[in-house]
C-alpha cells in the first residue's frame, strides 16, 4: 500500500532506541516508552495559507526528527507501524 500525506502532514517510521542502558542494564519491553525519534518516509506538499499560497514543509524525506510524545496517529502500512503527524508536532530535526 502506498500513502501520500496531504497538506502539512508527514509519515514517520519510529527509530527503535537501544535496549541496554549506558550502565549496561537491559531494559525490559514492559518498561520501555515509545520512541520519540523517527525517520520521515513521506511528506505532504505543505500548508495552504489564507491567501491561497502553499508554504513548503521544513522537513523532507530521509530527515531524522524528534516529535511530541503523544502527537500523531499510529497506522500500519504494509505490516509496519508508522505515525502520521502534522509538521507542528515535530520538535526538531536531528543532524
C-alpha positions in Angstrom: 0.0 0.0 0.0 1.3 3.4 -0.9 0.2 6.5 1.1 0.8 10.1 0.2 0.3 12.6 3.0 -1.8 15.6 2.4 -1.1 19.3 3.3 1.3 19.7 6.2 1.4 16.1 7.3 4.3 13.7 7.3 4.6 9.9 7.7 7.3 8.9 10.2 8.7 5.5 11.0 9.8 5.3 14.6 13.5 4.6 15.3 13.9 2.0 18.0 16.0 3.0 21.0 18.8 0.9 22.4 17.7 -1.9 24.7 20.6 -1.6 27.1 21.2 1.5 29.2 24.5 3.2 29.4 25.3 1.4 32.7 24.7 -2.0 30.9 21.2 -2.6 32.4 18.8 -4.4 30.0 15.5 -2.6 29.8 12.5 -4.9 29.6 9.8 -4.4 27.0 7.2 -3.5 29.7 9.3 -0.6 31.0 10.1 0.9 27.6 8.4 4.0 26.3 7.6 4.6 22.7 10.5 6.3 21.0 10.1 10.0 20.1 12.6 9.9 17.3 11.9 8.7 13.8 12.7 8.9 10.1 10.4 10.8 7.7 9.4 8.4 4.9 6.9 10.8 3.2 5.9 14.4 3.4 3.0 16.4 2.1 3.3 19.4 -0.2 2.8 22.0 2.6 0.3 24.1 4.4 -2.2 26.2 2.5 -2.2 29.8 3.8 -5.2 32.1 4.0 -4.2 33.9 0.8 -4.1 30.5 -1.1 -0.4 30.1 -1.3 1.2 26.8 -0.2 4.1 27.1 2.3 6.5 24.2 1.8 7.4 22.0 4.7 10.7 22.4 6.5 11.2 18.6 6.8 11.8 16.3 3.8 12.0 12.5 3.2 15.0 11.0 5.0 15.2 13.5 7.8 15.5 12.1 11.3 13.2 14.1 13.6 12.1 14.4 17.2 8.4 14.6 17.8 6.0 15.2 20.7 5.3 12.1 22.7 1.5 12.0 22.3 1.2 13.6 18.9 0.1 12.0 15.6 -1.9 8.9 14.7 -0.5 5.4 14.6 -1.1 3.5 11.4 0.1 0.2 9.9 1.5 0.4 6.4 2.5 -2.9 4.8 2.5 -4.5 8.2 4.9 -2.0 9.7 4.0 0.7 12.3 4.2 4.3 11.2 3.0 7.6 12.6 1.2 10.4 10.7 1.9 13.8 12.2 1.4 17.4 11.4 4.5 19.4 11.0 3.6 21.4 14.1 4.1 18.1 16.2 7.7 17.9 15.0 10.0 19.4 17.6 13.3 19.4 15.6 15.5 17.7 13.0 18.4 15.6 14.3 21.7 16.3 12.4 
